[in-house]
Amino acid sequence: MILVTGATGNVGGELVRALAQAGERVRALTRDGASPGLPDGVEQVKGDLNQPDSLRDALTGVRGLFLLPGYQGMAQTLAHAGQAGVERVAMLSGSSAASGDTSNAVSAYMIESETTLKESGLAWTIVRSFGFMSNTLRWIPQLAAGDVVRDAFADVPVAMVDPFDIAAVLAVGLTTDSHQDNKDNKDQVYTVSGPQPLRPADRVRILGEVLGRDLRFEAQSNAEARAEMSAAMPQAYVDAFFSFYVDGTLDESTPLPTVADVTGRPPRAFEQWARAHASAFA
């Protein structure tokens, strides 16, 4: 049995589907334990990653566990997992964790989560991701109102990755022994990207072609972007993103071979992601 936390999220949902299609027994952890849209045969359980004790029942009989970073009580959750007999853990992280920069709030919570997992005594796989193609879904309200998309960091190219591909690498980590055995200090960190660097305007153009709409991109100024982001997230996170994309401390522009190396097939292009999710923009 494999327990997938965050099972209705962009990556967690794809992982549930990938594991189910591979014939694995899957238990999906959601906040209400009854979320629609998951594959037939997937068991749903209720739990909250910020409350490790709520996961005790969900961990019964589990041998593989997928975790998201940044939740309270990570060490306690992993202790419960070890007591339940979990043999392998796969965790999603971000590429900025490689910097080791704990002064950056975004990097810091991923670094802390990775360290906690590595020190847990459990076999582990960490998948550090470039930016998600699914971040494009943030544009839905703008596209519902018209054909103009305004967004930040217009000049920053990112080799964005489809959560489908992130999930594929995680699935290998959860089902193939050679990808989890961390004895003898074997490196189990995989950094994944998409196949090409794209700026926001590139994504708008491709999305417009897929939707059959004449879409236009307009760049936000840094001041506009900071004001909008400050209304939606803690200031420390706003500062972190400006450090990444304005100060240039994070470079996710170079495509990596990891998805192909691990799964045996190339990562999906943004056009494929857009076609798969076109209905969301209808």
C-alpha positions in Angstrom: 0.0 0.0 0.0 1.3 3.5 -0.9 -0.1 6.5 1.0 -0.2 9.7 -1.1 -0.6 12.9 0.8 -1.9 16.0 -0.9 -3.8 13.6 -3.1 -6.0 16.2 -4.8 -3.1 18.6 -5.6 -1.4 19.1 -8.9 1.4 16.6 -8.2 -0.4 14.4 -5.7 -3.4 13.9 -8.0 -1.0 12.9 -10.9 0.8 10.5 -8.6 -2.4 8.8 -7.4 -3.3 8.2 -11.1 0.2 7.0 -12.1 0.3 4.5 -9.2 -3.2 3.3 -9.8 -2.6 2.8 -13.5 0.5 0.8 -12.6 -1.6 -1.6 -10.5 -0.4 -0.4 -7.1 -2.7 -0.3 -4.1 -3.1 3.4 -3.3 -4.5 5.2 -0.3 -5.2 8.9 -0.8 -5.0 11.4 2.1 -7.3 14.3 1.8 -8.7 16.8 4.3 -12.2 15.4 4.2 -11.5 11.8 3.1 -14.1 12.0 0.4 -12.8 14.0 -2.6 -14.4 13.3 -6.0 -12.4 12.6 -9.2 -9.9 10.0 -7.9 -9.5 6.7 -9.8 -11.7 3.8 -9.0 -10.2 1.5 -6.4 -8.3 4.2 -4.6 -9.0 4.2 -0.9 -9.5 7.7 0.7 -8.7 8.6 4.2 -9.0 11.8 6.2 -5.9 13.5 7.7 -4.0 16.8 8.1 -0.2 17.0 7.5 0.0 19.8 10.1 -1.4 17.3 12.7 0.9 14.2 12.6 -1.2 12.3 15.0 -4.1 12.4 12.5 -2.1 10.3 10.2 -1.7 7.2 12.5 -4.6 5.3 11.0 -3.8 6.4 7.5 -0.3 4.9 7.9 -1.6 1.4 8.9 -0.3 -1.2 6.4 1.5 1.4 4.3 4.9 0.6 2.8 5.5 3.6 0.6 4.7 7.3 1.5 4.6 10.5 -0.5 5.1 13.7 1.4 5.0 17.4 0.6 7.5 19.7 2.3 6.9 22.5 4.7 4.4 21.1 7.1 4.5 21.2 10.9 5.6 18.2 12.8 7.5 16.6 9.8 9.8 14.7 12.2 6.8 13.3 14.1 5.1 12.3 10.9 8.2 10.4 9.8 8.5 8.8 13.2 4.9 7.6 13.0 5.7 6.3 9.5 8.7 4.3 10.8 6.6 2.8 13.6 3.9 1.8 11.1 6.5 -0.1 9.0 6.8 2.3 6.1 9.9 1.3 4.1 10.3 4.1 1.6 9.4 7.8 1.5 9.4 10.1 -1.6 9.3 13.9 -1.0 8.6 16.7 -3.4 11.0 19.7 -3.1 12.2 22.6 -5.2 15.4 23.2 -7.1 16.3 26.1 -4.9 16.9 23.7 -2.0 20.3 22.9 -3.7 21.5 26.4 -2.8 21.5 25.7 0.9 20.4 29.3 1.5 18.3 29.2 4.6 18.0 33.1 4.5 15.5 32.6 1.6 12.1 31.7 3.1 11.1 29.4 0.2 14.4 27.6 0.1 14.5 27.3 3.9 11.3 25.3 4.4 12.3 22.8 1.7 15.9 22.5 3.0 14.5 21.9 6.5 12.0 19.2 5.2 14.7 17.5 3.2 17.1 17.4 6.2 14.4 16.0 8.4 13.7 13.2 5.9 17.4 12.4 5.4 17.8 12.1 9.2 14.7 10.0 9.7 16.4 6.6 9.1 13.9 5.7 6.4 14.8 5.0 2.8 14.2 8.2 0.8 13.9 9.8 -2.6 13.7 13.5 -3.0 12.4 15.1 -6.3 13.4 18.7 -6.7 11.3 20.4 -9.3 11.6 23.4 -11.5 8.5 25.6 -11.8 5.2 23.8 -12.5 3.4 24.1 -15.9 0.3 24.0 -13.8 1.1 27.4 -12.4 -0.5 28.6 -15.6 -3.9 27.8 -14.0 -3.5 31.1 -12.1 -4.4 32.9 -15.3 -7.9 31.4 -15.4 -9.6 34.4 -13.9 -7.9 36.8 -16.3 -8.8 34.6 -19.3 -12.4 34.4 -18.2 -12.5 38.2 -18.3 -10.7 38.7 -21.6 -7.7 37.9 -23.8 -5.0 39.7 -21.9 -2.7 38.0 -19.4 -0.6 40.2 -17.1 2.1 38.6 -15.0 5.3 39.1 -13.2 9.0 38.4 -14.1 8.4 38.6 -17.9 12.0 38.3 -18.8 12.7 35.1 -16.8 12.8 31.8 -18.8 11.9 28.7 -16.9 12.1 25.1 -18.2 8.8 24.4 -16.5 7.8 20.8 -15.9 4.4 19.0 -16.1 3.3 17.6 -12.8 2.6 14.5 -14.8 6.3 14.0 -15.2 7.1 14.9 -11.6 4.7 12.2 -10.5 6.3 9.7 -12.9 9.7 10.2 -11.3 8.1 10.0 -7.8 6.3 6.8 -8.8 9.7 5.2 -9.7 11.1 6.3 -6.4 8.2 4.7 -4.5 8.1 1.4 -6.4 11.7 0.6 -7.4 14.1 -0.4 -4.7 17.2 0.8 -6.4 15.8 4.4 -6.2 15.2 4.4 -2.4 18.1 2.6 -0.8 20.0 5.4 0.9 22.5 3.2 2.6 26.2 4.0 1.9 25.2 7.6 1.3 23.9 7.0 -2.2 22.5 10.1 -3.8 18.7 9.9 -4.1 18.0 13.5 -5.1 16.5 14.0 -8.6 16.0 17.5 -10.1 13.4 17.5 -12.8 12.6 20.0 -15.5 10.6 20.4 -18.7 12.0 20.2 -22.2 12.4 23.9 -23.0 12.8 27.3 -21.3 9.7 29.5 -21.7 9.0 33.0 -20.7 5.4 34.0 -19.7 4.8 35.4 -23.1 5.8 32.1 -24.7 3.3 30.3 -22.6 0.5 32.8 -23.4 1.3 32.3 -27.2 1.2 28.5 -27.0 -1.9 28.5 -24.8 -3.6 30.8 -27.3 -2.8 28.5 -30.1 -4.2 25.5 -28.2 -7.4 27.4 -27.2 -7.9 29.1 -30.6 -7.8 32.5 -29.0 -5.8 35.6 -29.9 -4.2 36.0 -26.4 -1.8 38.8 -25.5 0.7 39.1 -22.7 1.5 42.3 -20.8 4.4 42.5 -18.3 3.8 43.7 -14.8 6.3 46.1 -13.4 8.2 44.9 -10.3 6.3 47.3 -8.2 2.9 46.0 -9.4 4.0 42.4 -9.0 5.3 43.1 -5.4 2.0 44.7 -4.4 -0.1 41.9 -5.9 2.0 39.2 -4.3 2.1 41.0 -0.9 -1.7 40.8 -0.8 -1.6 37.1 -1.3 1.4 35.7 0.7 3.7 36.5 3.6 6.3 39.2 2.9 9.1 36.7 3.4 7.9 34.6 0.5 7.5 37.7 -1.7 11.1 38.6 -0.9 12.1 35.1 -1.7 10.6 35.2 -5.2 12.1 38.5 -5.9 15.4 37.2 -4.9 14.9 34.3 -7.3 13.6 36.1 -10.3 14.7 39.8 -10.0 18.1 39.3 -8.3 18.7 36.2 -10.3 19.6 33.8 -7.5 17.7 30.9 -9.1 18.3 29.8 -12.7 15.8 27.2 -14.0 16.3 27.9 -17.6 18.4 24.9 -18.6 16.5 21.7 -19.4 17.7 18.6 -17.5 17.7 15.0 -18.7 16.3 13.6 -15.4 12.8 12.7 -16.5 14.1 10.8 -19.5 16.8 9.1 -17.5 14.5 7.9 -14.8 11.3 7.1 -16.8 12.7 6.2 -20.2 10.7 8.8 -22.0 11.1 12.6 -22.6 9.3 15.1 -20.5 6.1 16.6 -21.8 6.1 19.9 -23.7 4.0 22.8 -22.5 1.7 22.4 -25.5 0.9 18.9 -24.3 0.1 20.2 -20.9 -2.1 22.9 -22.4 -4.0 20.5 -24.5 -4.6 18.2 -21.6 -5.9 21.0 -19.5 -7.6 23.1 -22.1 -11.1 22.5 -20.6 -10.0 24.4 -17.4 -9.7 27.6 -19.5 -13.0 27.2 -21.3 
